[in-house]
Amino acid sequence: FSMKMTEDNLQEMIKASQTMNAKVLLVGMQVPPNYGADYAAQFSQVFIRLSKSHKTSVVPFLLKGIADAPNATEWFQADRIHPKATAHPRILANVWPVLKKLL
């Protein structure tokens, strides 16, 4: 998928939210390794770059400690895309410290 389109879409959502005086928390994601190391690095930087340029809060990677864990397959459903309920506390631990500051 187009990196520019992804970035443009995220940027428009940020702008629309900030226009309504909403506090924005940008939650980053990573693409699977089959996209290639260069593309994956560029993709993850989109979230960091947008958070800096629009002065938003950011969680760089929603699934940190889950998708990049040595036992990652244990944390995902059979589709290997969606985390199991057992991963939810880890997801919360990734998001809550940043989100709490916005409340």
N, C-alpha and C positions, 0 to 999 in steps of 0.2 A: 504494500500500500504506500501511497505517497506521503513522504515525510512532511513536505510542505503543506499538504492538505490537512494532515493531523495537527500540525502546529497552528495553522490558520484557524481551524475549527476550535481548538482549545483557546486560542487568543480571543476569538469572538465570544465564547462563553464567559471568559474572565471579564471582558469589557462589559458585557450585558449585565453580569452580576454586580460589578462595581458601580455601574450606572444606577443600579437600584440600592446602592449603599450597603450591599451585602459584603460580609467579610469572606474572603475566598481562601479555601484550603485546597491547593492543588495536590492531588494524590497521584504519584508517578507509578508507572508500570514498566515492565521490561518485556521485550519480545523473546520468543524461544531462540535457542542458539542456531537453529537451522536457517535463520535470516542472515547469519554471518556476523562476525565480531565487529566490523566497522559499522554496519547498519545498527546493530544493537547499541553500540556506544553512542551513536548519533541520536537514536531514539530516546535513550535515557536522559540525554542532555537537553532535550526539548523541554522537559518539565522544569529543570533547573534554570534554564535560560528564561523561560516565561515567568517563573516566580520572581526572578531578579528584575526583569524589565517591567513587570506590573506590580511589584512590591507585594506579592502574596506570600502566605505561608506555604510550606511545601513539605510533603512526606516523599522523599525521593523514590522509594520503592515499597508499595503496599504489602508485598509478599516477602519482605526481607525476613530471613530466618525460616522461611517455609519453602519457597521455590528454589532457593539457593542453599538449602540445607543438604548435608550428605545423604539424608534419608528422605529426600523430597517426595518420592512417590508415596510414602506413607501418609502424607498430608493432603493428598488429592483424591478426588473421586475417580472412578474408573475411566472417565473421559480424559484424565490427566490435565484438565483445564481448571475445573472448579474445586476450590479447597473444601475439605470435609469440615464438619462442625467442630471437630477437635482442633482445627487450625484457627478458629475464631478468636480465642484468647491471644494468640500471637499477633493476629491482625489488629486487634484492639490495642495491644501494646505498641504497635507501630504508629497508630493514628492518634490515640488518646493524648499523649503528652503535647502534641502540636495543637490539636483541636481544643483542648482545655484552655489554652492561652487565648483563644478567640472568643470564649464564652463570657 
